[in-house]
Amino acid sequence: MKSFRLFVCLSLVFLFCSACASRIPSAKTAQSASTSYFKHYAHKYPDSVFGHKNFANTTINSVEEISYRYALIDSIVQFADGKQGRALLRMQNNFPRGWRVVSWEMLGYR
């Protein structure tokens, strides 16, 4: 009987903790993930627009849920030379690692 109560208690705690989990990343998480992604992209592809230390940072416009564990991030990419670009990023939530960028598309460059 005592082990059954412990099981029920732990099950309820797990249920409440998992119900409080967010289904979309916060703006801070999305900005951190997108900034680190574009820095790695610039290092991997130095001949791209992001290469040669041209990338500065990102600013998040909006975060939307596409489906369960997928989010669409609308962001502004700032470059070191003062130009800006608008990018859409698709992020996926993997349980042990958290949110990561799956794909992205540059919508405009000015």
Phi, psi and omega in degrees: 000321181293321179291328177294318177297318178297318178298315179295317180297314179293325177295318178293319177298314178298319179298314180292322179292320180286332178288335180276352182293143182281143179268345176232154180286153175288166180297324180293318178295317179296320179293317179296315181294318181290322178296313180293325179296312182291330175294317177294323179295318179296323178289323182284323181239082184290342179274358181279180178297329183277346186288175179057043178055035180274340184276134180252294180196180177235154174233131184269127175271311182206158177229123180233149176272126176275305175206186182299124180071012176233138180225151177250125183248124174261120186223159173252126180261124179264134177254161184293333180275007176096351179280163181228156175218148178258130183230142172253128180241140174253124182245148180237141178263112174258135190306303185282332185263342181091207184278137176217154181281126179264313179209163179208162179213132178272120184270328181201156180220121181221000000 
